[in-house]
Amino acid sequence: YGDTITWDSGTGSYVLSNSDGSEVVSTKWDNETYQRFKGKYVCDSTRCTSVRYMVRTSSAIGYYFSLANGQSLEDVNQTWNYGKEISYENGVYTILNPTEGKRIDWYTDYSKYEGKYVCADGTTSCSTIWYIDSTSNTTMSYVEMSSGETYDSLYEEALNTPWIYGNDIEWDGSKYILKDTIESSPLNWKNDYKTIATRYHYTCFSKGDNCTQVGYIHYFNGGSSIYHLKLNGGKTIEDAKKEMFTNTTNSTIKTKVDTWYQTNMLDYTDSLEDTIWCNDRSIDRGPLKGKDEDSSITSGGNSTYYTFFGADRRNVRTKKLSVICPNDSDKFTVSPENGNGALTYPVALLTADEMTLAGHGYSGYSSSSYLYTNQTNWFLSPSDFYSNDAYAFILSSGGRLLNVNNGVSKSYGVRPAVSLAPGTIIASGDGTSENPFTVVKDGEL
């Protein structure tokens, strides 16, 4: 870190230095040193293509301006004029009795901006103005206004024009009509979203009960924001789910398993059955279930909204297991005659139900199961969908079936499984790597 920087255009890099001519210091960031970085320029050497100016530091976090391409601190240290009152004349807003603040002081001054008007360029006059309704030490949210609008006028309008939410929809050939409706002002969202989440997922995001494009809300983020699907042309949430669950792209695991099969198993295909591998995506509960009285799931005292799949119900809630696959689109097979025909080879992963039957349950589990390896690996069964993330079941290294915090982007082990064709006999071996099974077809001994 250093006191000052200079830009070397010849090399396209910043050079750190100290104003008193002393040598630039290299120091690790830890509990003892973090305070030294405040008000300094920082990069990972004395010369770098981008540099950070540290505004605030703690033992774990640094707040900074990032500079690149020859920028100086003055280039990014914007000055903002803010005020509680405005006037509007000839298409121009003017902030009355403005107070001047600097971006570099935002970390300590951010609360002063809340409930104030600012121009986007920081000046006192502009044709479009922002009303800052909430701030944090790193962010702000605002309402943008033009044409003489004020926050008070917008607030009054929103309060008197509540949006309509419906439990169902009807398509009349040209537009959606909301059915079984309630009203709620956007201003009351934080108070009303729990009621809306239980059953009123359809909305036009307006005071009207009909629209050509309707929104289906599937996730309510603590009352602060909503995630929704857009439905057009008479499609329902069931149509949207069919499109979502259409198998179009191979997963990373399937690609790896297919490669493994090509390398090791092609000669044994005739001894294997084209069995059904069930990726059960039947929806047990949650907002994606559709018209549902109990679609809000409460976890840990906080209202969060998950969509849970069938394997979660059977393995975690009811302990009533099944090896029957409920949806044809989830029956992964090579041949389309007994499934979806989406597999290249007769190989996949075991399901959560199969692992529980083998002794690796969610509530009761054993390390003596023949499938236990003291390693963590994936199953074929999805657990739930939350916000923008999908989760699946894993077998933990301790032998327990788990369904929490297993986002499918995580890296765990993969154990391919195959199903022996009827009439196949184990001639010898115990299934270990040192003494593997030898299998032959009946009559070929």
HUGI-V693722 format. One line per field, one symbol per residue. ss: DSSP state (2 for helix, 1 for strand, 0 for the rest). phi: phi as a letter, one per 30 degrees, with the letter a starting at -180 (. if undefined). burial: # if it has 24 or more other ideal C-beta (glycine too) atoms within 12 Angstrom, else .. A space follows every 50 residues. Layout:
ss = ???
phi = ???
burial = ???
This chain:
ss = 01011111000011111000000000000000022220001100001101 11111110000111111100002222001111101111100111110011 11222222222220011110000011001111111000011111100000 22222222220011111111100001111111110222222222222220 01100000011011111111100011111111000022222222000000 02222222222222022222210000110000111122200000001110 01110111122222222200000000022211000000000000000100 02222220010000100000000000111111111100111111100000 110000100000100010010001111100000000011110000
phi = .bdbbbccddcibdcdacdcidddccbddadcceddddiccbacadbadb bccddbbbdcbbcbcccahidcdddcddcccbadbbbbahibdbddhdcc bcedceecceddddiccbddcidcbadbbccdcabbdbbbcbccbbhidb dddddddddcbddcbbdabbccjbadbdchcbcadedceddcddddddac ccachaddcbadbcccdcacdhicabcbcccbiidcddddddddcddbbd dedddddddededcbedcedcccdddcccdcdddakdddjdbdbccccbi icdbbcccceddddccccicdacccdcddcddbdcddbadidcdbdbacd cdddddddjcddcbabccddcdbibcbdcdddcabbhcbcbbdbcdddjc dbbchcedddcbdbbdbbbddejdcddajbidddbddccbdejcd
burial = ###.#.#......####......#....#.......#######....#.# #######....####.#.....#......####..#.#....#.#..#.. ####.##..#..#..#####..####.#####..#....#.##.#...#. #..#.......########.#....####.######..#..###.##### #####...###.########..#..####.#....##..##...#.#... #.##..##..#......#..####################.#..###... ..##############....#.#.#.########....##.##.###### ########.###..#...#.##...###########...#######..## ###..#.#...#.######...................#......
